[in-house]
Amino acid sequence: MVNHLQRAFKEIDTAPLYFISIHGFYDMEKYAEGTPYLTTVPENTIVIETSTIGNNCLFMNILSIFLPLLEDRSLFVSYLGGDYVGTPLTQKIILTALSTCQFYLPGSTIGNRVLEATGGVFRNNGLVESERTGLHGNMGFYKYTPGNPKPENIFKQRYSELISGAYGSVEGRGLQVNTSSIPFETFETMFKRINEFGDTFKIIFFSSCGEIRDTEPSSIRIIQQIRDIQKESVTVWNEKMRVNYNESRLLLKDIPFKQGVGRKFGLTSENYVPRYPRNFTDPQIPPLSMTLRSANKKGGTRRFVKKSKRNFKRKNRTIKFRRN
């Protein structure tokens, strides 16, 4: 049965999907210096975005739930198009994740999120993390092609440049954090990079935080504008695709946890069941306590949002991408 998504986008079943997982910010200083704070979704593109402005993305929870959809295009199209398959618990888990995202149609206006790596090393409870290892090693730029569940690791050199360029470069604490010297990408620049593949149609999934770096009082107008755009994107998507993932999720709120279904998503106890959108996105931590720091041997520092520390406790497995 063909759903509204397939009717609207004839190539949705065969188009490549680009999964862009990296730290995200709305950096008011960069916008003031000339980086556009709004950009336009390419005409041949659907964009999925995690986290609203001012919220942090629990990226490992997002990846854990969405990985089966990334690897199985028919499952992906079914859920985005409103055809929810599988057990009620499976539906509840996936719909809860979908209800935390924004969806943008071709030609839509979107907030131009700043994308950065942060380099360095982070130590927590005997675990050693870096941008390339452990949980954060699951971040990166990937291309999924229907029929091949193994993703292609793309823009490897650029991603490495983002990490190495940030290593030891984060200075200051709290409101005084200075990231002006760190290399970065944005939604806009990633659109341009991905467009070079020459796809006639594509899907781009940005999995990143919507953290605000608010250094100017005048940015309140920008923040509200981006917030309104994000809200409107969901409204328009729901109307055109005839879906409402959040309403569908609420109909399943009393479905009990089952061990067998949970294992498919790396969930091993009732504590891990994502029953609420907040299991995937948390409000931004107040600026003065927003960052954790640890010095490395070369005297640099590592900046990690607290969401990462929570994930060490919350998740019971590390998802590893299979590379070519």
N, C-alpha and C positions, 0 to 999 in steps of 0.2 A: 504494500500500500504506500503510495506517494504522499508525503506530508507537505505542509506549507513551505518548509525550508527547502525541500527538493524542488518544488515548483518555482520558488523565487530564484534559486541558484542551481542551474542545471549541472554545474560541474562540482557540486558539493561532495559527491561521492568519490570523485577521482582527483580532486585538487590537493596539492601538498599543504601540510600544516606545519607552520614554523613555531616552535616552542622556545620562547625567549625568557629565561629564568635568571634574574640578576637583581641586585639591590635597586630600589626605586625611591625617588624623591621628587617633591615639588620645591625646587630650589629658587627662592625669590631673588637671591643675589645674582644667580646666573640669568634669570629672566630680565633683571634690570640692566644687565650687561649686554643684552642683545639676543639671547636664546629665546625663541618664540615660546610663549606659555600655552599657546593653542596651535594645533596643526590639523591637517585633513587626512582622513582615511583614504587611501588610494581607491580609485573607482572600481578596481577589480578585486577588492579585498573585504573580508569580514575580520573584525578585530574583537578578541575577547580579552578583557582586562580584569585582573584581580585587585581587590581593595579599592575602596573609595578614598578620596583625598583625606588625609589625616588618620588613616588606618594602616596598621602593619599586616602584611600577609604572612601567615604561618605556612611557608612554602612547602615544607615536607608533607604536611597534611593535604595540601592542594595536590601535590604530585602523587601521593599515595592513592587518592581517590580518582584522579583523572587519568592515571597511567593506562588502565584498561581501555578507556575511551580513545586515548592517543594511539594505542596499538591496534584498535579495531574500529575502522571507519564506519562500518554499518552501525555499531553500537553508539558511536559519537553522533551520527546523523539522527538516529532514532531519538536519543535524549534531547538534542537541541531542537528537534522538530516536534517534540511533544508526545512521542510514542514511547512511553516508559515501559521497559521490558525487565524481566527478572522478578525475583521475589519482592514483596513489599519492603523488606529491610534493605535490599539492594537499591531499590528506588529511593527510599528515604535518604540513604547515604549520599547517593549521587546528586539528588535534587537539592540537598542541603548545601553541597559544594557549589552547584550551579547558581543557587540563589544569592551567593556572595559576589558574583561576577557582574561586570557590565558588558554589553554587547553592542557593537557599532556596525552599522550598515555602510556599504561603499559610499564615499563622498561625505560622510558625517564629520562634524567637528569633534575633536577629542583633545583633552588636556595633554600637553606635551611633556610627559614625565621624563625626568632625568634619570639615566641608568648608569650605575657605577659599580665597580668592584672596590674592595677596600684593602686587599693585601694583608700581609702579616700573619701572626699566629695567635690563637685564642686557646687558653687552657681552662678547663672546667671539670672539677670532680675527677681528676686523673685522666681526662680525655684531652687530646691535643687536636685542635681543629685548625684548618687554614682554608683559604679560598679554593684550594685545589683538592682537599682531602675531606674525609668524613662526610657529614651531612651536607656541608657547603660544596663538596665536590660534585654533588648532583646538579648544581647550577651550571648554566652554560647556554649555548645557542644550538638548537637542534632542528632538523628537518625530518618530518614524518611523511612517508609516501604510502598511500593506501596499498594494501597487499603485502607490505613489508613492515613487520612490527619493530624491526631494528632501526633506530633513528640514525641519521647521518649527522655527525658532529661538524657544524659549519662555523665559519669565521673564527677558526681556532687561533690564528695568529692575533687577531684583534682582541679576542677575549683574554689571551695571555698578556697582551699589552696593557689592558685595563687593570689586571691584577698587579703586574710588575710596576706599572706607573704609580699605583697607589701605595705600594709597600713602603712603610716608614715615612709617608708624606702627610698623614693626618696629624694636625697639630691643634692644641687647645683642648678645652673641656666644655661640656654643656653648650651654652649659647655662644661660646668663643671658638667652637670647632671651625677650623679653616680648611676647606677642601678645594680652594681655588686652583691649586696646582695639579689636581688629580685629573687624568684623562677621563672623558665620559662620552656616552652616547645618549640619544633621546629617542622617543618614539619616532620622531621625524627622520632622524638619521638612519634608524633601523629600517624604516619604510624604504628609504633610498637604497640601502644595501641589499635588502631582500628583492626589491624590484629588478635588480640586475640579473636575477635568475630567469627573468623573462616569462614568468607564468601567466597564462591567460586568466587564471583565477587562483586565489589562495586564501588561506586562513592564517592569521597570526594570533598566537596566544601569548600575552605578556603576563608572566607570573612574577610580580614584584610588589614591594610595599608602596604605599601612597604617602609616605612620611613627609611632613611639611618642614622645610627650613625657612622659617618666617622671620626675616630680619628687618622688615620695613612695615610700619603700621598700615601703609597704603595697600599692602598686599591683601587685605581683607576682601577687597573687591574681586581680586583674582581668585582667591579661595572660593568665594561664593559662586562665581561664574563657573568654575570647574565643577563644583558640587552640583550645580543645576544641570550642567551638561551631562554628568554621569547619571543623574536621576532620570533625565529625559531620554537618555539612550536606552534604558531598560523599558520605559513606557512605550517607546516607539517599537522596540524589538518585540515586546509582548503583543502589541496590537497587530503587527504585520505577520508575525509567525504564529499568532493565536496560541500563545503559551503563557504560563505564569508559574515559574519554577517554585517560587516561594509559597504561593497558594497551594500548589500540589504537594509540597513538602508538609505543610501544616495538616493536610488531610491524613498524613501518615505518622503524625507525631506520637501516637501511642503504640506503634509497632514495637514489639520487644526485640531485644538483641538475641541473635543466634550465633553460636561459635563458628559454625561452618561457613556462614556467609561472611562473618567478620574477617576470617582468615584471608579471604580473597583480596581484602583491602589492607592487610597487615594489621588488623585489629584483633586483639587477643582477649580482651575483657570488656565488661560493660563500661569501664572508665574511658575507653577509647572510642566509644560510639559517638560520631559527630552529629549529635541531635540538634545542635543550634548553629547558626551562622558564625557565632563567635569562636567556634572550634577551628575556623579557617582564617579569621581576621580579627585583630584586636585593636581597640582605640590606641591612638598614638600616646606613648608615654610622655609625660611632661618634659619639656626640653632639658631641664637641668639634670634629670635622671635618665635621659634617653639613651645614653651611651655607656658601654662597659669598655674598659681599657686594660691592656696588658702590655708591658714593655717587652720588646724583643731584644736579642743580644746586641743588635747593631744600634740600639738606642731609639728605634722607631716605635710607633704605637699601633695598636690594632683596634678599630672601632667596630663593635658588634651591637646591634639592637637586641634588647632583652628577649625578644621573641625567640632568638636562637637558643638561649639558655633554657627556656621553657620546653623547647622541642626535644632537648636531650632527655628530659624526664618523660615527655609525653609519648614519644614514638618508640616502638619496640624493634624497629628494623631500619636498616639503611637500604634504600632503593638504589641499585646500580644500573646505570644506562649501559646497554650493550653497544659498543662502538664497532664500526667497520674496521 
